[in-house]
Amino acid sequence: GHGVEMWSSTYTTFTDNNIDSNGQGGWWGYGVMMDSSDNTTISGGTINNNADEGVIMATSSYVTVTWVEIKNNGNAGIYDSQSCIFWSNQNFSYNNISGSTNGIYMESEDNSTVVGNRITNNTWGIYLTSSADNTIYNNYFDNTNNAYDNVGSGNNSWNTSKTAGTNILGGPYLGGNYWSDYNGSDSDGDGDRKSVV
């Protein structure tokens, strides 16, 4: 079974919950499954060791997942699919996401922000398909394959304007992402905005 199921829910908040080990023994199991559930916030706690996705959402918008440990889930740490075009507006921030096939998988998702996450030890760090106008910056990517953004998917931004502030590597500026497979130097100290996507 699933840890939490939400159908057509709005303005729901989960704080500091441990939603772990659902769907073991060959059964499907999501940590949090939401369908048509808008304005949901998941903050703190853990979503670990679930058989399928840690968090899966379909046709849901304005979802925030922040400061959560999301580890060792099957297909994806966060799987976000088919929200209302141009209204997705998800916020995935400051999470530790590791040990899944996909750290974050976004399908047909737009206008969302992915910032400040440590996405490590996944087969794919972030995988975008048919997703446009998303902003992805100040993340730490160290995976077998760090990122995929399918051709013609839109104007996803893999950095933000360089501004003063401590980045995910402890440097003095926010701007790009850390990519474990980039061998160049970060001459402007923004965490490396030179995407290999």
C-alpha positions, 0 to 999 in steps of 0.5 A, a space after each residue: 500500500 501507500 503511505 499517504 493517498 490524496 485525491 482532490 485535496 487542497 491546502 494540505 500540509 505535512 510537517 516532519 513525518 516519516 513516510 517510509 517502507 511502503 509497498 515492500 514484498 513486491 507490492 506497489 508502494 508510494 510514500 505520498 501519492 497525490 492526484 488533483 491535489 493543489 496547494 500541498 506542502 510537505 516539509 521536513 521528515 523522511 520519505 525513504 525506502 518506498 517500493 516505487 516513488 517517494 512522492 508522486 503527483 499527477 494533475 496537481 499544482 502549487 506543490 512544495 516539497 522542502 527540507 525532506 530526506 528522500 532516499 532509496 525509493 524505487 523509480 523516483 524520489 519525486 515524480 511530477 506528471 501532467 499538471 495543468 499546463 502553465 499552472 504547475 508552479 511546483 517548488 522542490 527545495 533544500 531536499 536530500 534526494 538519493 538512491 533512486 532511478 530518478 532523483 526528480 522526474 518531471 513530465 509535462 510540468 511548467 513554471 516550477 523551481 528546483 533550488 538548493 537540493 542535494 541530488 546524489 547517487 541516482 541513475 538520473 539526477 533530474 529528468 525533464 520531458 516535455 517540461 518548459 519554463 522551469 528554473 533549476 539552480 543552486 543544486 548539487 548533482 552527483 549521479 550516474 547521469 546528472 540531467 536530461 532535458 529532451 530536445 524541444 521541451 522549452 526554455 528551462 533555465 539551468 541558472 539564475 542571475 548571479 547574486 551575492 549569497 552563499 551557494 550550495 558549495 559554500 561559495 559567495 554567489 548564487 547562480 548555477 548548479 554544481 555538476 560532478 561531471 563538469 571538469 572546468 573551473 568555476 571562475 565566477 564562484 557561482 557554484 558552476 553555471 556551465 551546464 552539461 545538459 
